[in-house]
Amino acid sequence: MTQSPAKPFIDVLSGQRQATPPVWMMRQAGRYLPEYREVRAKAGGFLDLCFTPELAAEVTLQPIRRFNFDAAIIFSDILVIPYALGRSVRFEVGEGPRLDPLDDPDKVKSLAPRADFTKLEPVFEALRIVRRALDPKIALIGFCGAPWTVATYMVAGQGTPDQAPARMMAYRHPEAFAKIIDAVVANSIDYLLAQLAAGADALQIFDTWAGVLPPAEFMRWSVEPTRRIVEGVRAKAPDAKIIGFPRGAGALLPGYVETTGVNAVSIDWTAEPSFIRERVQSKVAVQGNLDPLVLITGGDALNRSVDEVLANFGKGRLIFNLGHGIQPETPIAHVEQMLKRVRG
């Protein structure tokens, strides 16, 4: 058998520090690229883009062609699981996602326990197309939304500033809320396994709204469901490399890492460096954590911030990334500047 070429991104997740950290960006396929905007206009609706394999593969590959990142992340959305569970999911221009809210226990009874995975076959086909097109050294990332974050949209029917509808439902009707979480957990396991089978090298679980939860609720609704997903995936794919991103978790990150069993944790730009080094990076790889706003700013501020991330975390296992997704108004020249600085 011929040995496949090393992927620096996967090497870090496997426990090997790289002298030059591998780099990619959350939301790297997106509106800051003119070529993305062209494809998006051609596709029509956002879900049409996600579910047209050739177009989803094309926008996944665009930032790789332009910047030669060390990883590509499949172009999709965290709300494809509710969609496959039979919920109405719509994306309104300028307003974000809209769903029919599951905001009381009676409505939760209408939730299908099992997703229709034929609806997600276009995602798997896009993964297969990208895998064939990618340089073998570049990793391919599949992903899902964490149950807590996906549930916040399912309960409220849209994004809200502090996820109060989901938090209130979890307090008032914990059994009904747990049914939503359980459905997302079970179907996310199957979804992630199917992404691995279609060619993904690693997986990321996005818990964008983890930071709004108090510690006990964070453990119940963010950490435990994520642990169940990791455990469920590894039961059938023992070597699966999984990154967790409980955004805003702060001081609760060590417990998240220890309980979930992830290979790496993505950190936002508010994370305290010495705490992360001592309590988190000593156990797993870290990914992050450049402020997306400094990437818009550019110039000396960007150089300083890149240098700080490398100084803070470069002596350990690091995947260089942003602390959240790249903003649409980010100049392409600033991404090039960042890459030049990281790669020396």
VEXVEXDREN-595327 format. One record per residue (C-alpha): residue in three letters; x, y, z. Coordinates in steps of 0.05 Angstrom, whole numbers, plus 5000, padded with zeros to 4 digits. Example, Ala and Ser with C-alpha at 12.3 -4.5 7.8 and 13.67 -1.06 7.14 Angstrom:
2
ALA524649105156 SER527349795143 
***
This chain:
344
MET500050005000 THR502550704985 GLN502351165044 SER497951785034 PRO501552455040 ALA501652785108 LYS496453315121 PRO499353845169 PHE492253995194 ILE490953265212 ASP497953185241 VAL496353725292 LEU489753385310 SER493752735318 GLY498353045370 GLN504153315328 ARG506054045334 GLN507854385268 ALA513454905264 THR508855315218 PRO501755215242 PRO496654985190 VAL491655535175 TRP484555605150 MET478856075166 MET471755965190 ARG466956185135 GLN472756205086 ALA467956035029 GLY463656655029 ARG461557355014 TYR468457685019 LEU470257334954 PRO467657604887 GLU467756914857 TYR463156664913 ARG458257234901 GLU457857044828 VAL456156314844 ARG451256524898 ALA447556974849 LYS447256394799 ALA444655904851 GLY438656304873 GLY436956154946 PHE442055984999 LEU439455275009 ASP439555184933 LEU446955324937 CYS447954844995 PHE444054294959 THR447054354889 PRO453253914896 GLU457254214839 LEU456054924864 ALA457254754937 ALA463754404917 GLU465855004874 VAL465155514931 THR468655024979 LEU474555004932 GLN474855754915 PRO478755974977 ILE483555384969 ARG485255594899 ARG486256314920 PHE489956224987 ASN492255494990 PHE489455395060 ASP491354755096 ALA484054545102 ALA477554625064 ILE470854615100 ILE464854365061 PHE459954915044 SER453454775080 ASP449655025141 ILE448254785212 LEU440754805199 VAL440654245149 ILE439153765206 PRO432554105225 TYR431054125150 ALA432153375144 LEU427753285206 GLY422053575165 ARG422154275194 SER421054865148 VAL427755235140 ARG427955875099 PHE433456385090 GLU430857095083 VAL435557585049 GLY438658045101 GLU434857705158 GLY438057025166 PRO434456355177 ARG427056275192 LEU424055635219 ASP417155455246 PRO418455525321 LEU418054925368 ASP416555375427 ASP411954945470 PRO411554205489 ASP405554065443 LYS409454305382 VAL415453875402 LYS410953255395 SER410753405320 LEU418353335313 ALA420552725273 PRO425552295312 ARG429252075249 ALA431952535194 ASP430652385121 PHE437952315099 THR436152295026 LYS435153055034 LEU442453105054 GLU445352674998 PRO447453314960 VAL452053495018 PHE455352815014 GLU456052864939 ALA459253554946 LEU464253244995 ARG465952704945 ILE467053214890 VAL471553644935 ARG475553044959 ARG477152844888 ALA479253564870 LEU483453714932 ASP491053654936 PRO492253054981 LYS496053495031 ILE489753925043 ALA484753665094 LEU477253665084 ILE472853855143 GLY465653635152 PHE461353955206 CYS454854005244 GLY451854495293 ALA452054305366 PRO445254085393 TRP444554695438 THR445855195382 VAL441454835332 ALA435954795385 THR436255545397 TYR434155655325 MET428955105326 VAL425555385388 ALA425756125370 GLY424756035296 GLN430456515283 GLY436956785313 THR436057215375 PRO441257645411 ASP441657225475 GLN437656605457 ALA432556765511 PRO426956345479 ALA431055705482 ARG433855855551 MET426755985578 MET424055355547 ALA429854945576 TYR427955215646 ARG420355165638 HIS419854515599 PRO426454135607 GLU423453465584 ALA420653755520 PHE427154135507 ALA431053495519 LYS427053155464 ILE429453685414 ILE436653585438 ASP436052825434 ALA433552855362 VAL439253315342 VAL444452885377 ALA442152225345 ASN441652505275 SER448052915280 ILE451852265295 ASP449251945231 TYR450352585192 LEU457652645214 LEU459051905200 ALA456151995130 GLN460752595120 LEU466752175140 ALA464551625091 ALA463952145036 GLY471152385045 ALA471652855105 ASP478252795142 ALA475953145205 LEU469653435236 GLN467854075272 ILE461954165320 PHE459854895321 ASP456655125387 THR456055865370 TRP451456015428 ALA454855615483 GLY457156255518 VAL450156475538 LEU449155885586 PRO450755885661 PRO455455335684 ALA450354795703 GLU446254915640 PHE452654935598 MET454354235624 ARG447353975612 TRP445654275544 SER452454405511 VAL457653935540 GLU453653295550 PRO450253295481 THR456953435448 ARG460152865488 ARG454552405463 ILE455952595391 VAL463452485398 GLU462251815432 GLY457051615379 VAL461651795321 ARG467651445352 ALA463650815366 LYS463650705290 ALA469751125270 PRO474651045329 ASP479951485297 ALA475352055279 LYS478652735290 ILE473653225320 ILE474253965337 GLY469454295385 PHE467755035384 PRO463855245445 ARG464255985430 GLY464656425492 ALA465755845540 GLY471756185573 ALA473455885640 LEU468955285626 LEU473355045568 PRO477654555609 GLY471454175631 TYR468754175561 VAL475253875533 GLU475753355588 THR468453125583 THR467353135508 GLY473752795486 VAL474853265427 ASN481753275393 ALA481954035390 VAL478054625413 SER476955265375 ILE477655895418 ASP474956595407 TRP479057235411 THR476857375484 ALA480456755510 GLU485756905563 PRO492356635533 SER495956375595 PHE489556025620 ILE488655685551 ARG495955475548 GLU496055175618 ARG489054875623 VAL487054715551 GLN492954695502 SER496754245550 LYS491353715535 VAL488953835464 ALA490554245403 VAL487654945400 GLN484855305339 GLY484156055332 ASN483856585354 LEU484957225312 ASP479557755320 PRO475757795253 LEU475358545261 VAL482958615262 LEU482958235196 ILE478558785168 THR483159315197 GLY489659045167 GLY496259415171 ASP500559425233 ALA494759225278 LEU493758585238 ASN501258415240 ARG501458525315 SER495358095327 VAL497857525284 ASP504557555321 GLU500857535388 VAL496956905369 LEU503456575347 ALA507056805410 ASN501356575455 PHE500155895425 GLY505455735373 LYS509855335421 GLY504354825428 ARG499454485380 LEU496155045341 ILE491555105281 PHE491555835261 ASN484556095250 LEU479956665268 GLY476156705333 HIS469656665292 GLY467656725219 ILE470857205170 GLN466557825158 PRO463857975087 GLU467358655084 THR474258365096 PRO479258585042 ILE482458005006 ALA489258345012 HIS488758295088 VAL487657545084 GLU493957505041 GLN497657935091 MET495457475148 LEU497756855111 LYS504457155094 ARG505457325167 VAL503456645193 ARG507556265142 GLY513556715148 
***
